Amino acid sequence: MDLILKTNGKLPKLRSINSIAHSIELLKSQKIPIQKIIEGTKLSPNDLFNPEKYIQTEEELLLLRNIKRVTQIPELGLLLGKEYHIGLMGDLGMAVMLSNTLMEALELLFKYTELTLTYFEYELSVKEGLIYLKAKEIFDLNDLQIFLCEREFSSIFRICSDLLGKQIKINLISLAYSKPKYANLYKEIFNCPIEFGKQKNLFIIDANYLFQQLPKANVLLQKKYAINCFEQYKKQIAVESFSEKVNSGLITYGNQNNMEKIAEKMKISTRTLRRRLKKEGYSYKHIVNGILKQEAFQLLESTNLSIEKISEKLGYSDPTNFYHAFKNWTGTTPKKFRENLKN
């Protein structure tokens, strides 16, 4: 099997508000109060309708959790994803749409995944006339796993069909989660065999699609929008401080207890990592604790896991250590924190 394309598996620090705004527009009939959606964030209602607004990845995840919680629609990810058309991707969408072939379009998408809505790392391989597209979560999505998988995969189907000007035919979809009660909706949307409970997320498609001419191909205009994408990408990289890059690296790669691994991924020494963090007023432990704190909040709020299981999931060898850490962060115990959420 020949590996053709692979994304870098990195999360952007900032994301356009566009996908959230579009989701809210699609959910107008639900009459959801905007305040319920922005609850817990620093955003104002006007921010949701500002096309120039960018938000942190952590903020977007919180907004998505709020949308999921207040709508109470189990199949929401599928419904939103199938309406995520190529026009919502801005300059990247234009560059992709104006590409000569699907292969050229995918090369751009793989190159600039930080400009998309994705939380996944992709590998595209070809074997015996078939495309094998693997999708792996960049980090543990926990309670958002199925929602984001469904939104992601139905949007891929919609975007590829938009690009080709016809509905793409998928040979098989394998999914790394259990079959939901609304599985019939998958068949309605994807119109192909679907396997649940597999080891990885995988799409199998005919490789002939790769070199089909796209109906809106325009070489000169495509170059213009591709340049815009590069400029946007450079701006995104520039806005991250060093501590934010370490934070993003920890979320992406894990290894909270292994500074050497993170330093290796960042291609610097642990000494340099410590020095540069200190220059910005941070320590490695401070950043790790910030991530663990947010993960603890999320697990206590959105799962029914016991405190012991949460402690284990966060990497604590003894629940007592988790209790002490949590009390230092919040002034209260995990149990009381969870009880207060219910009141």
C-alpha positions as CSV (number, residue, x, y, z in Angstrom):
1,M,0.0,0.0,0.0
2,D,1.5,3.3,-1.1
3,L,1.1,6.3,1.3
4,I,0.2,9.3,-0.8
5,L,-0.8,12.1,1.6
6,K,-0.6,12.6,5.4
7,T,-1.6,15.6,7.5
8,N,0.7,17.0,10.2
9,G,-1.6,16.1,13.1
10,K,-1.4,19.6,14.6
11,L,-4.2,21.6,16.1
12,P,-4.4,25.3,15.2
13,K,-4.3,27.8,18.1
14,L,-7.1,29.9,16.5
15,R,-10.1,28.9,14.4
16,S,-12.6,30.9,12.4
17,I,-16.0,31.4,14.1
18,N,-17.5,30.5,10.7
19,S,-18.4,26.9,11.4
20,I,-20.0,27.7,14.7
21,A,-22.0,30.6,13.2
22,H,-23.2,28.2,10.4
23,S,-24.2,25.6,13.0
24,I,-26.3,28.2,14.8
25,E,-27.9,29.3,11.6
26,L,-28.9,25.7,10.8
27,L,-30.3,25.3,14.3
28,K,-32.5,28.4,14.1
29,S,-35.7,26.3,14.3
30,Q,-34.5,25.1,17.7
31,K,-34.8,28.7,19.0
32,I,-31.7,28.2,21.2
33,P,-30.8,31.3,23.3
34,I,-27.4,32.6,22.2
35,Q,-26.4,33.1,25.8
36,K,-26.8,29.3,26.3
37,I,-24.3,28.7,23.5
38,I,-21.6,31.1,24.6
39,E,-22.0,30.2,28.3
40,G,-18.6,29.7,29.9
41,T,-16.7,31.6,27.2
42,K,-15.5,35.2,26.9
43,L,-17.5,35.7,23.7
44,S,-20.4,38.2,23.1
45,P,-23.4,37.4,21.0
46,N,-22.1,39.7,18.3
47,D,-18.8,37.7,18.1
48,L,-20.8,34.8,16.6
49,F,-21.7,36.8,13.6
50,N,-18.3,38.6,12.9
51,P,-16.7,37.0,9.9
52,E,-13.3,38.3,11.0
53,K,-13.5,36.7,14.5
54,Y,-11.1,33.9,15.4
55,I,-11.4,31.9,18.6
56,Q,-9.2,29.5,20.5
57,T,-9.6,25.8,19.9
58,E,-10.5,25.3,23.6
59,E,-13.3,27.9,23.1
60,E,-14.7,26.1,20.1
61,L,-14.8,22.8,21.9
62,L,-16.7,24.5,24.7
63,L,-19.2,26.1,22.2
64,L,-19.7,22.7,20.6
65,R,-20.3,21.1,24.0
66,N,-22.9,23.8,24.7
67,I,-24.6,23.3,21.4
68,K,-24.7,19.5,21.9
69,R,-26.0,19.9,25.4
70,V,-28.8,22.4,24.7
71,T,-30.1,20.8,21.5
72,Q,-30.2,17.2,22.8
73,I,-30.3,15.8,19.3
74,P,-28.3,12.6,19.2
75,E,-27.6,12.6,15.5
76,L,-26.7,16.3,15.4
77,G,-23.2,15.7,14.1
78,L,-24.5,14.0,11.0
79,L,-27.1,16.7,10.4
80,L,-24.6,19.6,10.7
81,G,-21.8,17.9,8.7
82,K,-24.0,17.2,5.6
83,E,-24.7,20.9,5.4
84,Y,-21.0,21.9,5.7
85,H,-20.4,22.8,2.1
86,I,-17.2,23.9,0.3
87,G,-18.2,27.6,0.4
88,L,-17.8,27.7,4.2
89,M,-14.1,27.1,4.0
90,G,-13.3,30.6,2.7
91,D,-10.1,31.1,0.7
92,L,-9.2,27.5,1.2
93,G,-12.5,26.4,-0.1
94,M,-12.1,28.5,-3.2
95,A,-8.5,27.2,-3.8
96,V,-9.7,23.6,-3.5
97,M,-12.8,24.1,-5.7
98,L,-10.7,25.7,-8.5
99,S,-8.1,22.9,-8.4
100,N,-7.6,20.9,-11.6
101,T,-8.2,17.4,-10.1
102,L,-9.5,15.9,-6.8
103,M,-5.9,14.9,-6.1
104,E,-4.7,18.5,-6.3
105,A,-7.6,19.6,-4.1
106,L,-6.8,17.0,-1.5
107,E,-3.1,18.0,-1.5
108,L,-4.2,21.5,-0.5
109,L,-6.6,20.3,2.2
110,F,-3.9,18.1,3.7
111,K,-1.4,20.9,3.6
112,Y,-3.7,23.5,5.3
113,T,-5.7,21.3,7.7
114,E,-5.2,24.0,10.3
115,L,-7.5,26.3,8.3
116,T,-10.3,23.7,8.4
117,L,-12.7,22.5,11.1
118,T,-10.9,19.2,11.7
119,Y,-9.8,17.5,14.9
120,F,-8.4,14.6,13.0
121,E,-5.1,13.4,11.5
122,Y,-5.5,11.9,8.0
123,E,-3.5,9.3,6.0
124,L,-4.4,8.7,2.3
125,S,-3.1,5.5,0.7
126,V,-3.7,3.7,-2.6
127,K,-3.7,0.0,-3.2
128,E,-5.1,-2.0,-6.1
129,G,-7.2,0.8,-7.5
130,L,-8.7,1.8,-4.1
131,I,-8.2,4.9,-1.9
132,Y,-7.8,4.1,1.8
133,L,-8.5,7.2,3.9
134,K,-7.7,6.8,7.6
135,A,-8.9,9.3,10.2
136,K,-7.5,9.4,13.7
137,E,-8.4,11.7,16.5
138,I,-5.5,14.1,17.2
139,F,-6.4,13.9,20.9
140,D,-9.0,12.1,23.0
141,L,-12.3,13.8,22.2
142,N,-14.1,12.1,25.0
143,D,-17.8,13.1,25.1
144,L,-17.5,14.8,21.8
145,Q,-16.0,11.8,19.9
146,I,-19.1,10.6,18.1
147,F,-20.5,14.1,17.5
148,L,-17.3,15.3,15.9
149,C,-16.7,12.0,14.0
150,E,-20.2,12.3,12.5
151,R,-19.8,16.0,11.7
152,E,-16.4,15.4,10.2
153,F,-17.2,12.4,8.1
154,S,-20.5,13.7,6.7
155,S,-18.8,17.0,5.8
156,I,-16.0,15.1,4.0
157,F,-18.7,13.3,1.9
158,R,-20.5,16.6,1.2
159,I,-17.3,18.5,0.2
160,C,-15.9,15.7,-2.1
161,S,-19.3,15.5,-3.8
162,D,-19.4,19.3,-4.1
163,L,-15.9,19.3,-5.7
164,L,-16.8,16.6,-8.2
165,G,-20.2,18.1,-9.0
166,K,-21.8,14.7,-8.3
167,Q,-22.3,12.4,-5.3
168,I,-19.2,10.4,-4.6
169,K,-19.7,6.7,-4.3
170,I,-18.0,5.1,-1.2
171,N,-17.2,1.4,-1.2
172,L,-17.0,1.0,2.6
173,I,-16.9,3.1,5.8
174,S,-15.4,1.6,9.0
175,L,-16.0,3.5,12.3
176,A,-14.1,3.1,15.6
177,Y,-17.2,3.5,17.8
178,S,-20.4,1.5,18.5
179,K,-23.5,1.5,16.3
180,P,-25.9,4.3,17.4
181,K,-29.7,3.9,17.5
182,Y,-30.0,6.2,14.5
183,A,-27.7,4.1,12.3
184,N,-30.3,4.1,9.5
185,L,-29.4,7.8,9.0
186,Y,-25.8,6.8,8.1
187,K,-27.2,4.7,5.2
188,E,-29.4,7.6,4.0
189,I,-26.5,10.0,4.0
190,F,-23.6,7.9,2.8
191,N,-25.5,5.2,0.8
192,C,-22.8,2.6,1.3
193,P,-22.0,-0.4,3.6
194,I,-21.0,0.8,7.1
195,E,-19.2,-1.1,9.8
196,F,-19.2,0.0,13.4
197,G,-17.0,-1.0,16.4
198,K,-13.8,-1.3,14.3
199,Q,-10.3,-0.5,15.3
200,K,-10.0,2.7,13.2
201,N,-12.0,5.1,11.1
202,L,-11.5,4.2,7.4
203,F,-13.1,5.2,4.1
204,I,-12.5,3.0,1.0
205,I,-13.2,4.7,-2.3
206,D,-12.4,4.0,-6.0
207,A,-9.0,5.6,-6.8
208,N,-10.3,6.7,-10.2
209,Y,-11.8,9.7,-8.5
210,L,-8.3,11.1,-7.7
211,F,-7.5,12.3,-11.2
212,Q,-11.0,13.3,-12.4
213,Q,-11.1,16.9,-13.7
214,L,-13.0,19.2,-11.4
215,P,-15.9,21.1,-13.1
216,K,-14.8,24.5,-11.8
217,A,-11.0,24.2,-12.4
218,N,-9.3,27.5,-13.0
219,V,-5.4,27.5,-12.7
220,L,-4.8,31.3,-12.4
221,L,-7.6,31.9,-9.8
222,Q,-6.6,28.8,-7.9
223,K,-3.0,30.2,-7.5
224,K,-4.4,33.4,-6.1
225,Y,-6.5,31.7,-3.4
226,A,-3.7,29.2,-2.6
227,I,-1.4,32.2,-1.9
228,N,-4.1,33.6,0.4
229,C,-4.2,30.3,2.2
230,F,-0.4,30.4,2.8
231,E,-0.6,33.9,4.2
232,Q,-3.4,32.9,6.6
233,Y,-1.4,29.9,7.6
234,K,1.7,32.1,8.4
235,K,-0.5,34.4,10.5
236,Q,-1.9,31.5,12.5
237,I,1.6,30.3,13.3
238,A,2.8,33.8,14.2
239,V,0.1,34.4,16.9
240,E,1.2,31.5,19.1
241,S,3.5,32.2,21.9
242,F,6.0,29.5,22.9
243,S,3.9,28.5,25.9
244,E,0.9,28.2,23.7
245,K,2.9,25.9,21.3
246,V,3.9,23.7,24.3
247,N,0.2,23.7,25.4
248,S,-0.9,22.7,21.9
249,G,1.8,20.0,21.7
250,L,0.7,18.5,25.0
251,I,-3.0,18.4,23.8
252,T,-1.9,16.9,20.5
253,Y,0.7,14.4,21.6
254,G,-0.1,13.8,25.3
255,N,2.9,12.7,27.3
256,Q,2.2,15.2,30.1
257,N,4.7,13.4,32.3
258,N,7.4,13.2,29.7
259,M,9.0,16.6,29.0
260,E,11.7,14.9,26.9
261,K,9.1,13.6,24.4
262,I,7.5,17.0,23.9
263,A,10.9,18.7,23.5
264,E,11.8,16.0,20.9
265,K,8.6,16.7,19.0
266,M,9.4,20.4,19.1
267,K,13.0,19.7,18.0
268,I,14.6,21.5,21.0
269,S,16.3,20.4,24.1
270,T,14.5,20.1,27.5
271,R,16.8,22.9,28.8
272,T,15.7,25.2,26.0
273,L,12.1,24.3,26.6
274,R,12.4,25.2,30.3
275,R,14.3,28.4,29.5
276,R,11.8,29.7,27.0
277,L,8.8,28.9,29.2
278,K,10.5,30.7,32.1
279,K,11.0,33.7,29.9
280,E,7.2,33.9,29.4
281,G,6.6,33.4,33.1
282,Y,5.5,29.8,32.9
283,S,6.8,26.4,33.9
284,Y,6.2,23.0,32.3
285,K,4.3,21.8,35.4
286,H,2.0,24.9,35.3
287,I,1.0,24.1,31.7
288,V,0.4,20.4,32.4
289,N,-1.7,21.3,35.4
290,G,-3.8,23.7,33.3
291,I,-4.6,20.9,30.8
292,L,-5.3,18.4,33.5
293,K,-7.6,20.9,35.2
294,Q,-9.6,21.5,32.1
295,E,-9.8,17.7,31.3
296,A,-11.0,17.1,34.9
297,F,-13.7,19.7,34.6
298,Q,-14.9,18.2,31.3
299,L,-14.9,14.6,32.6
300,L,-16.8,15.6,35.8
301,E,-19.4,17.6,33.9
302,S,-20.0,15.4,30.9
303,T,-19.4,11.8,32.0
304,N,-20.7,9.5,34.7
305,L,-17.2,8.1,35.4
306,S,-16.3,7.6,39.0
307,I,-13.8,9.9,40.6
308,E,-11.3,7.0,40.8
309,K,-11.7,6.3,37.0
310,I,-11.3,10.0,36.2
311,S,-8.2,10.1,38.3
312,E,-6.8,7.1,36.4
313,K,-7.7,8.6,33.0
314,L,-5.8,11.8,33.9
315,G,-2.7,9.7,34.7
316,Y,-2.7,9.8,38.5
317,S,-1.4,6.6,40.1
318,D,-3.4,7.3,43.3
319,P,-6.9,9.0,43.5
320,T,-5.7,10.8,46.7
321,N,-3.2,12.7,44.6
322,F,-6.0,13.8,42.2
323,Y,-8.1,14.9,45.2
324,H,-5.3,17.1,46.5
325,A,-4.5,18.5,43.1
326,F,-8.1,19.3,42.4
327,K,-8.6,21.0,45.7
328,N,-5.5,23.1,45.0
329,W,-7.0,24.2,41.7
330,T,-10.5,24.9,42.9
331,G,-10.7,25.0,46.6
332,T,-13.2,22.2,46.6
333,T,-13.3,18.4,46.1
334,P,-14.2,16.7,42.8
335,K,-17.3,15.2,44.4
336,K,-18.6,18.6,45.6
337,F,-17.7,20.2,42.2
338,R,-19.8,17.6,40.4
339,E,-22.7,18.0,42.9
340,N,-22.7,21.8,42.3
341,L,-22.9,21.3,38.6
342,K,-26.2,19.4,39.1
343,N,-27.7,22.0,41.3
